[in-house]
Amino acid sequence: MSDSVAQTRAKLTFEEFLAWDGENQHVEWVDGEVVEMAPVSLR
């Protein structure tokens, strides 16, 4: 898990998640937590 995602493990509101600068990261917001997803591939 990347450092920037690990630092966001505190609960976030959906509005905070939308404002969060998670550019170039494949993450989802689940029950207030940022969860890193598997890398996107063409396969």
mmCIF entry with sequence, helices, sheets and N, C-alpha, C, O atoms, coordinates in Angstrom:
data_MODEL
# 
_entry.id   MODEL 
# 
_entity.id                         1 
_entity.type                       polymer 
_entity.pdbx_number_of_molecules   1 
# 
_entity_poly.entity_id                      1 
_entity_poly.type                           'polypeptide(L)' 
_entity_poly.nstd_linkage                   no 
_entity_poly.nstd_monomer                   no 
_entity_poly.pdbx_seq_one_letter_code       MSDSVAQTRAKLTFEEFLAWDGENQHVEWVDGEVVEMAPVSLR 
_entity_poly.pdbx_seq_one_letter_code_can   MSDSVAQTRAKLTFEEFLAWDGENQHVEWVDGEVVEMAPVSLR 
_entity_poly.pdbx_strand_id                 A 
# 
loop_
_entity_poly_seq.entity_id 
_entity_poly_seq.num 
_entity_poly_seq.mon_id 
_entity_poly_seq.hetero 
1 1  MET n 
1 2  SER n 
1 3  ASP n 
1 4  SER n 
1 5  VAL n 
1 6  ALA n 
1 7  GLN n 
1 8  THR n 
1 9  ARG n 
1 10 ALA n 
1 11 LYS n 
1 12 LEU n 
1 13 THR n 
1 14 PHE n 
1 15 GLU n 
1 16 GLU n 
1 17 PHE n 
1 18 LEU n 
1 19 ALA n 
1 20 TRP n 
1 21 ASP n 
1 22 GLY n 
1 23 GLU n 
1 24 ASN n 
1 25 GLN n 
1 26 HIS n 
1 27 VAL n 
1 28 GLU n 
1 29 TRP n 
1 30 VAL n 
1 31 ASP n 
1 32 GLY n 
1 33 GLU n 
1 34 VAL n 
1 35 VAL n 
1 36 GLU n 
1 37 MET n 
1 38 ALA n 
1 39 PRO n 
1 40 VAL n 
1 41 SER n 
1 42 LEU n 
1 43 ARG n 
# 
_struct_asym.id          A 
_struct_asym.entity_id   1 
# 
loop_
_struct_conf.conf_type_id 
_struct_conf.id 
_struct_conf.pdbx_PDB_helix_id 
_struct_conf.beg_label_comp_id 
_struct_conf.beg_label_asym_id 
_struct_conf.beg_label_seq_id 
_struct_conf.pdbx_beg_PDB_ins_code 
_struct_conf.end_label_comp_id 
_struct_conf.end_label_asym_id 
_struct_conf.end_label_seq_id 
_struct_conf.pdbx_end_PDB_ins_code 
_struct_conf.beg_auth_comp_id 
_struct_conf.beg_auth_asym_id 
_struct_conf.beg_auth_seq_id 
_struct_conf.end_auth_comp_id 
_struct_conf.end_auth_asym_id 
_struct_conf.end_auth_seq_id 
_struct_conf.pdbx_PDB_helix_class 
_struct_conf.details 
_struct_conf.pdbx_PDB_helix_length 
HELX_P HELX_P1 AA1 ASP A 3  ? ALA A 6  ? ASP A 3  ALA A 6  1 ? 4 
HELX_P HELX_P2 AA2 PHE A 14 ? ALA A 19 ? PHE A 14 ALA A 19 1 ? 6 
# 
_struct_conf_type.id          HELX_P 
_struct_conf_type.criteria    ? 
_struct_conf_type.reference   ? 
# 
_struct_sheet.id               AA1 
_struct_sheet.type             ? 
_struct_sheet.number_strands   2 
_struct_sheet.details          ? 
# 
_struct_sheet_order.sheet_id     AA1 
_struct_sheet_order.range_id_1   1 
_struct_sheet_order.range_id_2   2 
_struct_sheet_order.offset       ? 
_struct_sheet_order.sense        anti-parallel 
# 
loop_
_struct_sheet_range.sheet_id 
_struct_sheet_range.id 
_struct_sheet_range.beg_label_comp_id 
_struct_sheet_range.beg_label_asym_id 
_struct_sheet_range.beg_label_seq_id 
_struct_sheet_range.pdbx_beg_PDB_ins_code 
_struct_sheet_range.end_label_comp_id 
_struct_sheet_range.end_label_asym_id 
_struct_sheet_range.end_label_seq_id 
_struct_sheet_range.pdbx_end_PDB_ins_code 
_struct_sheet_range.beg_auth_comp_id 
_struct_sheet_range.beg_auth_asym_id 
_struct_sheet_range.beg_auth_seq_id 
_struct_sheet_range.end_auth_comp_id 
_struct_sheet_range.end_auth_asym_id 
_struct_sheet_range.end_auth_seq_id 
AA1 1 VAL A 27 ? VAL A 30 ? VAL A 27 VAL A 30 
AA1 2 GLU A 33 ? GLU A 36 ? GLU A 33 GLU A 36 
# 
loop_
_atom_site.group_PDB 
_atom_site.id 
_atom_site.type_symbol 
_atom_site.label_atom_id 
_atom_site.label_alt_id 
_atom_site.label_comp_id 
_atom_site.label_asym_id 
_atom_site.label_entity_id 
_atom_site.label_seq_id 
_atom_site.pdbx_PDB_ins_code 
_atom_site.Cartn_x 
_atom_site.Cartn_y 
_atom_site.Cartn_z 
_atom_site.occupancy 
_atom_site.B_iso_or_equiv 
_atom_site.pdbx_formal_charge 
_atom_site.auth_seq_id 
_atom_site.auth_comp_id 
_atom_site.auth_asym_id 
_atom_site.auth_atom_id 
_atom_site.pdbx_PDB_model_num 
ATOM 1   N N  . MET A 1 1  ? 0.852   -1.171 0.000   1.00 0.00 ? 1  MET A N  1 
ATOM 2   C CA . MET A 1 1  ? 0.000   0.000  0.000   1.00 0.00 ? 1  MET A CA 1 
ATOM 3   C C  . MET A 1 1  ? 0.895   1.231  0.000   1.00 0.00 ? 1  MET A C  1 
ATOM 4   O O  . MET A 1 1  ? 1.893   1.281  0.719   1.00 0.00 ? 1  MET A O  1 
ATOM 5   N N  . SER A 1 2  ? 0.544   2.197  -0.788  1.00 0.00 ? 2  SER A N  1 
ATOM 6   C CA . SER A 1 2  ? 1.373   3.403  -0.876  1.00 0.00 ? 2  SER A CA 1 
ATOM 7   C C  . SER A 1 2  ? 1.260   4.223  0.397   1.00 0.00 ? 2  SER A C  1 
ATOM 8   O O  . SER A 1 2  ? 0.276   4.121  1.129   1.00 0.00 ? 2  SER A O  1 
ATOM 9   N N  . ASP A 1 3  ? 2.279   5.042  0.657   1.00 0.00 ? 3  ASP A N  1 
ATOM 10  C CA . ASP A 1 3  ? 2.309   5.855  1.866   1.00 0.00 ? 3  ASP A CA 1 
ATOM 11  C C  . ASP A 1 3  ? 1.132   6.806  1.942   1.00 0.00 ? 3  ASP A C  1 
ATOM 12  O O  . ASP A 1 3  ? 0.541   6.980  3.009   1.00 0.00 ? 3  ASP A O  1 
ATOM 13  N N  . SER A 1 4  ? 0.783   7.426  0.818   1.00 0.00 ? 4  SER A N  1 
ATOM 14  C CA . SER A 1 4  ? -0.300  8.404  0.851   1.00 0.00 ? 4  SER A CA 1 
ATOM 15  C C  . SER A 1 4  ? -1.635  7.746  1.154   1.00 0.00 ? 4  SER A C  1 
ATOM 16  O O  . SER A 1 4  ? -2.490  8.356  1.797   1.00 0.00 ? 4  SER A O  1 
ATOM 17  N N  . VAL A 1 5  ? -1.831  6.511  0.700   1.00 0.00 ? 5  VAL A N  1 
ATOM 18  C CA . VAL A 1 5  ? -3.068  5.806  1.017   1.00 0.00 ? 5  VAL A CA 1 
ATOM 19  C C  . VAL A 1 5  ? -3.042  5.379  2.475   1.00 0.00 ? 5  VAL A C  1 
ATOM 20  O O  . VAL A 1 5  ? -4.056  5.494  3.163   1.00 0.00 ? 5  VAL A O  1 
ATOM 21  N N  . ALA A 1 6  ? -1.914  4.892  2.963   1.00 0.00 ? 6  ALA A N  1 
ATOM 22  C CA . ALA A 1 6  ? -1.811  4.460  4.349   1.00 0.00 ? 6  ALA A CA 1 
ATOM 23  C C  . ALA A 1 6  ? -2.091  5.615  5.308   1.00 0.00 ? 6  ALA A C  1 
ATOM 24  O O  . ALA A 1 6  ? -2.663  5.406  6.378   1.00 0.00 ? 6  ALA A O  1 
ATOM 25  N N  . GLN A 1 7  ? -1.701  6.808  4.940   1.00 0.00 ? 7  GLN A N  1 
ATOM 26  C CA . GLN A 1 7  ? -1.921  7.971  5.790   1.00 0.00 ? 7  GLN A CA 1 
ATOM 27  C C  . GLN A 1 7  ? -3.395  8.358  5.855   1.00 0.00 ? 7  GLN A C  1 
ATOM 28  O O  . GLN A 1 7  ? -3.794  9.099  6.754   1.00 0.00 ? 7  GLN A O  1 
ATOM 29  N N  . THR A 1 8  ? -4.201  7.878  4.935   1.00 0.00 ? 8  THR A N  1 
ATOM 30  C CA . THR A 1 8  ? -5.606  8.264  4.888   1.00 0.00 ? 8  THR A CA 1 
ATOM 31  C C  . THR A 1 8  ? -6.505  7.231  5.555   1.00 0.00 ? 8  THR A C  1 
ATOM 32  O O  . THR A 1 8  ? -7.718  7.268  5.351   1.00 0.00 ? 8  THR A O  1 
ATOM 33  N N  . ARG A 1 9  ? -5.958  6.314  6.339   1.00 0.00 ? 9  ARG A N  1 
ATOM 34  C CA . ARG A 1 9  ? -6.737  5.253  6.950   1.00 0.00 ? 9  ARG A CA 1 
ATOM 35  C C  . ARG A 1 9  ? -7.737  5.773  7.980   1.00 0.00 ? 9  ARG A C  1 
ATOM 36  O O  . ARG A 1 9  ? -8.652  5.036  8.348   1.00 0.00 ? 9  ARG A O  1 
ATOM 37  N N  . ALA A 1 10 ? -7.604  6.989  8.452   1.00 0.00 ? 10 ALA A N  1 
ATOM 38  C CA . ALA A 1 10 ? -8.597  7.556  9.352   1.00 0.00 ? 10 ALA A CA 1 
ATOM 39  C C  . ALA A 1 10 ? -9.917  7.662  8.591   1.00 0.00 ? 10 ALA A C  1 
ATOM 40  O O  . ALA A 1 10 ? -9.926  7.804  7.368   1.00 0.00 ? 10 ALA A O  1 
ATOM 41  N N  . LYS A 1 11 ? -11.014 7.593  9.310   1.00 0.00 ? 11 LYS A N  1 
ATOM 42  C CA . LYS A 1 11 ? -12.331 7.686  8.669   1.00 0.00 ? 11 LYS A CA 1 
ATOM 43  C C  . LYS A 1 11 ? -12.494 9.037  7.979   1.00 0.00 ? 11 LYS A C  1 
ATOM 44  O O  . LYS A 1 11 ? -12.130 10.077 8.528   1.00 0.00 ? 11 LYS A O  1 
ATOM 45  N N  . LEU A 1 12 ? -13.043 9.005  6.777   1.00 0.00 ? 12 LEU A N  1 
ATOM 46  C CA . LEU A 1 12 ? -13.314 10.216 6.005   1.00 0.00 ? 12 LEU A CA 1 
ATOM 47  C C  . LEU A 1 12 ? -14.797 10.270 5.675   1.00 0.00 ? 12 LEU A C  1 
ATOM 48  O O  . LEU A 1 12 ? -15.436 9.239  5.461   1.00 0.00 ? 12 LEU A O  1 
ATOM 49  N N  . THR A 1 13 ? -15.336 11.481 5.636   1.00 0.00 ? 13 THR A N  1 
ATOM 50  C CA . THR A 1 13 ? -16.686 11.623 5.106   1.00 0.00 ? 13 THR A CA 1 
ATOM 51  C C  . THR A 1 13 ? -16.588 11.508 3.592   1.00 0.00 ? 13 THR A C  1 
ATOM 52  O O  . THR A 1 13 ? -15.500 11.619 3.028   1.00 0.00 ? 13 THR A O  1 
ATOM 53  N N  . PHE A 1 14 ? -17.716 11.287 2.936   1.00 0.00 ? 14 PHE A N  1 
ATOM 54  C CA . PHE A 1 14 ? -17.693 11.179 1.483   1.00 0.00 ? 14 PHE A CA 1 
ATOM 55  C C  . PHE A 1 14 ? -17.225 12.487 0.861   1.00 0.00 ? 14 PHE A C  1 
ATOM 56  O O  . PHE A 1 14 ? -16.505 12.480 -0.138  1.00 0.00 ? 14 PHE A O  1 
ATOM 57  N N  . GLU A 1 15 ? -17.629 13.609 1.447   1.00 0.00 ? 15 GLU A N  1 
ATOM 58  C CA . GLU A 1 15 ? -17.210 14.918 0.937   1.00 0.00 ? 15 GLU A CA 1 
ATOM 59  C C  . GLU A 1 15 ? -15.693 15.087 1.067   1.00 0.00 ? 15 GLU A C  1 
ATOM 60  O O  . GLU A 1 15 ? -15.053 15.634 0.169   1.00 0.00 ? 15 GLU A O  1 
ATOM 61  N N  . GLU A 1 16 ? -15.113 14.621 2.184   1.00 0.00 ? 16 GLU A N  1 
ATOM 62  C CA . GLU A 1 16 ? -13.660 14.686 2.360   1.00 0.00 ? 16 GLU A CA 1 
ATOM 63  C C  . GLU A 1 16 ? -12.954 13.803 1.341   1.00 0.00 ? 16 GLU A C  1 
ATOM 64  O O  . GLU A 1 16 ? -11.914 14.180 0.802   1.00 0.00 ? 16 GLU A O  1 
ATOM 65  N N  . PHE A 1 17 ? -13.523 12.620 1.075   1.00 0.00 ? 17 PHE A N  1 
ATOM 66  C CA . PHE A 1 17 ? -12.941 11.724 0.071   1.00 0.00 ? 17 PHE A CA 1 
ATOM 67  C C  . PHE A 1 17 ? -12.936 12.376 -1.300  1.00 0.00 ? 17 PHE A C  1 
ATOM 68  O O  . PHE A 1 17 ? -11.944 12.289 -2.024  1.00 0.00 ? 17 PHE A O  1 
ATOM 69  N N  . LEU A 1 18 ? -14.034 13.029 -1.666  1.00 0.00 ? 18 LEU A N  1 
ATOM 70  C CA . LEU A 1 18 ? -14.102 13.690 -2.970  1.00 0.00 ? 18 LEU A CA 1 
ATOM 71  C C  . LEU A 1 18 ? -13.094 14.833 -3.075  1.00 0.00 ? 18 LEU A C  1 
ATOM 72  O O  . LEU A 1 18 ? -12.555 15.086 -4.153  1.00 0.00 ? 18 LEU A O  1 
ATOM 73  N N  . ALA A 1 19 ? -12.838 15.524 -1.967  1.00 0.00 ? 19 ALA A N  1 
ATOM 74  C CA . ALA A 1 19 ? -11.889 16.641 -1.957  1.00 0.00 ? 19 ALA A CA 1 
ATOM 75  C C  . ALA A 1 19 ? -10.439 16.159 -1.838  1.00 0.00 ? 19 ALA A C  1 
ATOM 76  O O  . ALA A 1 19 ? -9.511  16.908 -2.142  1.00 0.00 ? 19 ALA A O  1 
ATOM 77  N N  . TRP A 1 20 ? -10.241 14.910 -1.396  1.00 0.00 ? 20 TRP A N  1 
ATOM 78  C CA . TRP A 1 20 ? -8.899  14.349 -1.195  1.00 0.00 ? 20 TRP A CA 1 
ATOM 79  C C  . TRP A 1 20 ? -8.160  14.258 -2.524  1.00 0.00 ? 20 TRP A C  1 
ATOM 80  O O  . TRP A 1 20 ? -8.738  13.881 -3.544  1.00 0.00 ? 20 TRP A O  1 
ATOM 81  N N  . ASP A 1 21 ? -6.897  14.604 -2.503  1.00 0.00 ? 21 ASP A N  1 
ATOM 82  C CA . ASP A 1 21 ? -6.082  14.572 -3.718  1.00 0.00 ? 21 ASP A CA 1 
ATOM 83  C C  . ASP A 1 21 ? -5.454  13.191 -3.864  1.00 0.00 ? 21 ASP A C  1 
ATOM 84  O O  . ASP A 1 21 ? -4.282  13.000 -3.541  1.00 0.00 ? 21 ASP A O  1 
ATOM 85  N N  . GLY A 1 22 ? -6.226  12.238 -4.347  1.00 0.00 ? 22 GLY A N  1 
ATOM 86  C CA . GLY A 1 22 ? -5.731  10.883 -4.549  1.00 0.00 ? 22 GLY A CA 1 
ATOM 87  C C  . GLY A 1 22 ? -5.445  10.609 -6.015  1.00 0.00 ? 22 GLY A C  1 
ATOM 88  O O  . GLY A 1 22 ? -5.628  9.492  -6.498  1.00 0.00 ? 22 GLY A O  1 
ATOM 89  N N  . GLU A 1 23 ? -4.998  11.633 -6.710  1.00 0.00 ? 23 GLU A N  1 
ATOM 90  C CA . GLU A 1 23 ? -4.740  11.522 -8.142  1.00 0.00 ? 23 GLU A CA 1 
ATOM 91  C C  . GLU A 1 23 ? -3.736  10.412 -8.427  1.00 0.00 ? 23 GLU A C  1 
ATOM 92  O O  . GLU A 1 23 ? -2.777  10.224 -7.678  1.00 0.00 ? 23 GLU A O  1 
ATOM 93  N N  . ASN A 1 24 ? -3.962  9.681  -9.510  1.00 0.00 ? 24 ASN A N  1 
ATOM 94  C CA . ASN A 1 24 ? -3.088  8.595  -9.979  1.00 0.00 ? 24 ASN A CA 1 
ATOM 95  C C  . ASN A 1 24 ? -3.078  7.403  -9.023  1.00 0.00 ? 24 ASN A C  1 
ATOM 96  O O  . ASN A 1 24 ? -2.118  6.632  -9.000  1.00 0.00 ? 24 ASN A O  1 
ATOM 97  N N  . GLN A 1 25 ? -4.127  7.254  -8.246  1.00 0.00 ? 25 GLN A N  1 
ATOM 98  C CA . GLN A 1 25 ? -4.245  6.097  -7.361  1.00 0.00 ? 25 GLN A CA 1 
ATOM 99  C C  . GLN A 1 25 ? -5.596  5.450  -7.606  1.00 0.00 ? 25 GLN A C  1 
ATOM 100 O O  . GLN A 1 25 ? -6.604  6.138  -7.770  1.00 0.00 ? 25 GLN A O  1 
ATOM 101 N N  . HIS A 1 26 ? -5.612  4.141  -7.629  1.00 0.00 ? 26 HIS A N  1 
ATOM 102 C CA . HIS A 1 26 ? -6.855  3.394  -7.835  1.00 0.00 ? 26 HIS A CA 1 
ATOM 103 C C  . HIS A 1 26 ? -7.389  3.014  -6.464  1.00 0.00 ? 26 HIS A C  1 
ATOM 104 O O  . HIS A 1 26 ? -7.010  1.987  -5.900  1.00 0.00 ? 26 HIS A O  1 
ATOM 105 N N  . VAL A 1 27 ? -8.267  3.846  -5.937  1.00 0.00 ? 27 VAL A N  1 
ATOM 106 C CA . VAL A 1 27 ? -8.812  3.631  -4.592  1.00 0.00 ? 27 VAL A CA 1 
ATOM 107 C C  . VAL A 1 27 ? -10.329 3.775  -4.614  1.00 0.00 ? 27 VAL A C  1 
ATOM 108 O O  . VAL A 1 27 ? -10.908 4.365  -5.527  1.00 0.00 ? 27 VAL A O  1 
ATOM 109 N N  . GLU A 1 28 ? -10.946 3.222  -3.590  1.00 0.00 ? 28 GLU A N  1 
ATOM 110 C CA . GLU A 1 28 ? -12.381 3.379  -3.389  1.00 0.00 ? 28 GLU A CA 1 
ATOM 111 C C  . GLU A 1 28 ? -12.627 3.808  -1.952  1.00 0.00 ? 28 GLU A C  1 
ATOM 112 O O  . GLU A 1 28 ? -11.794 3.592  -1.072  1.00 0.00 ? 28 GLU A O  1 
ATOM 113 N N  . TRP A 1 29 ? -13.771 4.411  -1.732  1.00 0.00 ? 29 TRP A N  1 
ATOM 114 C CA . TRP A 1 29 ? -14.192 4.825  -0.394  1.00 0.00 ? 29 TRP A CA 1 
ATOM 115 C C  . TRP A 1 29 ? -15.193 3.791  0.100   1.00 0.00 ? 29 TRP A C  1 
ATOM 116 O O  . TRP A 1 29 ? -16.261 3.634  -0.492  1.00 0.00 ? 29 TRP A O  1 
ATOM 117 N N  . VAL A 1 30 ? -14.862 3.081  1.177   1.00 0.00 ? 30 VAL A N  1 
ATOM 118 C CA . VAL A 1 30 ? -15.729 2.026  1.701   1.00 0.00 ? 30 VAL A CA 1 
ATOM 119 C C  . VAL A 1 30 ? -15.945 2.268  3.188   1.00 0.00 ? 30 VAL A C  1 
ATOM 120 O O  . VAL A 1 30 ? -15.004 2.199  3.978   1.00 0.00 ? 30 VAL A O  1 
ATOM 121 N N  . ASP A 1 31 ? -17.171 2.547  3.560   1.00 0.00 ? 31 ASP A N  1 
ATOM 122 C CA . ASP A 1 31 ? -17.521 2.771  4.971   1.00 0.00 ? 31 ASP A CA 1 
ATOM 123 C C  . ASP A 1 31 ? -16.590 3.767  5.647   1.00 0.00 ? 31 ASP A C  1 
ATOM 124 O O  . ASP A 1 31 ? -16.191 3.569  6.795   1.00 0.00 ? 31 ASP A O  1 
ATOM 125 N N  . GLY A 1 32 ? -16.245 4.829  4.942   1.00 0.00 ? 32 GLY A N  1 
ATOM 126 C CA . GLY A 1 32 ? -15.434 5.888  5.531   1.00 0.00 ? 32 GLY A CA 1 
ATOM 127 C C  . GLY A 1 32 ? -13.940 5.679  5.426   1.00 0.00 ? 32 GLY A C  1 
ATOM 128 O O  . GLY A 1 32 ? -13.173 6.522  5.891   1.00 0.00 ? 32 GLY A O  1 
ATOM 129 N N  . GLU A 1 33 ? -13.497 4.574  4.827   1.00 0.00 ? 33 GLU A N  1 
ATOM 130 C CA . GLU A 1 33 ? -12.065 4.316  4.687   1.00 0.00 ? 33 GLU A CA 1 
ATOM 131 C C  . GLU A 1 33 ? -11.668 4.276  3.221   1.00 0.00 ? 33 GLU A C  1 
ATOM 132 O O  . GLU A 1 33 ? -12.435 3.837  2.364   1.00 0.00 ? 33 GLU A O  1 
ATOM 133 N N  . VAL A 1 34 ? -10.452 4.744  2.947   1.00 0.00 ? 34 VAL A N  1 
ATOM 134 C CA . VAL A 1 34 ? -9.904  4.676  1.596   1.00 0.00 ? 34 VAL A CA 1 
ATOM 135 C C  . VAL A 1 34 ? -9.261  3.307  1.440   1.00 0.00 ? 34 VAL A C  1 
ATOM 136 O O  . VAL A 1 34 ? -8.367  2.941  2.204   1.00 0.00 ? 34 VAL A O  1 
ATOM 137 N N  . VAL A 1 35 ? -9.721  2.549  0.443   1.00 0.00 ? 35 VAL A N  1 
ATOM 138 C CA . VAL A 1 35 ? -9.229  1.197  0.209   1.00 0.00 ? 35 VAL A CA 1 
ATOM 139 C C  . VAL A 1 35 ? -8.534  1.163  -1.139  1.00 0.00 ? 35 VAL A C  1 
ATOM 140 O O  . VAL A 1 35 ? -9.127  1.504  -2.163  1.00 0.00 ? 35 VAL A O  1 
ATOM 141 N N  . GLU A 1 36 ? -7.265  0.747  -1.135  1.00 0.00 ? 36 GLU A N  1 
ATOM 142 C CA . GLU A 1 36 ? -6.500  0.656  -2.380  1.00 0.00 ? 36 GLU A CA 1 
ATOM 143 C C  . GLU A 1 36 ? -6.965  -0.564 -3.161  1.00 0.00 ? 36 GLU A C  1 
ATOM 144 O O  . GLU A 1 36 ? -7.112  -1.649 -2.598  1.00 0.00 ? 36 GLU A O  1 
ATOM 145 N N  . MET A 1 37 ? -7.193  -0.387 -4.447  1.00 0.00 ? 37 MET A N  1 
ATOM 146 C CA . MET A 1 37 ? -7.659  -1.457 -5.301  1.00 0.00 ? 37 MET A CA 1 
ATOM 147 C C  . MET A 1 37 ? -6.498  -2.009 -6.133  1.00 0.00 ? 37 MET A C  1 
ATOM 148 O O  . MET A 1 37 ? -5.431  -1.400 -6.203  1.00 0.00 ? 37 MET A O  1 
ATOM 149 N N  . ALA A 1 38 ? -6.715  -3.154 -6.753  1.00 0.00 ? 38 ALA A N  1 
ATOM 150 C CA . ALA A 1 38 ? -5.704  -3.769 -7.615  1.00 0.00 ? 38 ALA A CA 1 
ATOM 151 C C  . ALA A 1 38 ? -5.428  -2.835 -8.794  1.00 0.00 ? 38 ALA A C  1 
ATOM 152 O O  . ALA A 1 38 ? -6.318  -2.104 -9.228  1.00 0.00 ? 38 ALA A O  1 
ATOM 153 N N  . PRO A 1 39 ? -4.203  -2.857 -9.311  1.00 0.00 ? 39 PRO A N  1 
ATOM 154 C CA . PRO A 1 39 ? -3.873  -2.002 -10.459 1.00 0.00 ? 39 PRO A CA 1 
ATOM 155 C C  . PRO A 1 39 ? -4.753  -2.339 -11.664 1.00 0.00 ? 39 PRO A C  1 
ATOM 156 O O  . PRO A 1 39 ? -5.164  -3.484 -11.852 1.00 0.00 ? 39 PRO A O  1 
ATOM 157 N N  . VAL A 1 40 ? -5.024  -1.343 -12.453 1.00 0.00 ? 40 VAL A N  1 
ATOM 158 C CA . VAL A 1 40 ? -5.810  -1.510 -13.670 1.00 0.00 ? 40 VAL A CA 1 
ATOM 159 C C  . VAL A 1 40 ? -4.879  -2.059 -14.752 1.00 0.00 ? 40 VAL A C  1 
ATOM 160 O O  . VAL A 1 40 ? -3.747  -1.598 -14.895 1.00 0.00 ? 40 VAL A O  1 
ATOM 161 N N  . SER A 1 41 ? -5.361  -3.047 -15.513 1.00 0.00 ? 41 SER A N  1 
ATOM 162 C CA . SER A 1 41 ? -4.557  -3.584 -16.604 1.00 0.00 ? 41 SER A CA 1 
ATOM 163 C C  . SER A 1 41 ? -5.436  -3.753 -17.827 1.00 0.00 ? 41 SER A C  1 
ATOM 164 O O  . SER A 1 41 ? -6.660  -3.649 -17.742 1.00 0.00 ? 41 SER A O  1 
ATOM 165 N N  . LEU A 1 42 ? -4.816  -4.013 -18.954 1.00 0.00 ? 42 LEU A N  1 
ATOM 166 C CA . LEU A 1 42 ? -5.562  -4.208 -20.202 1.00 0.00 ? 42 LEU A CA 1 
ATOM 167 C C  . LEU A 1 42 ? -5.981  -5.657 -20.390 1.00 0.00 ? 42 LEU A C  1 
ATOM 168 O O  . LEU A 1 42 ? -6.744  -5.956 -21.309 1.00 0.00 ? 42 LEU A O  1 
ATOM 169 N N  . ARG A 1 43 ? -5.504  -6.570 -19.541 1.00 0.00 ? 43 ARG A N  1 
ATOM 170 C CA . ARG A 1 43 ? -5.871  -7.979 -19.660 1.00 0.00 ? 43 ARG A CA 1 
ATOM 171 C C  . ARG A 1 43 ? -7.277  -8.233 -19.246 1.00 0.00 ? 43 ARG A C  1 
ATOM 172 O O  . ARG A 1 43 ? -7.736  -9.374 -19.289 1.00 0.00 ? 43 ARG A O  1 
# 
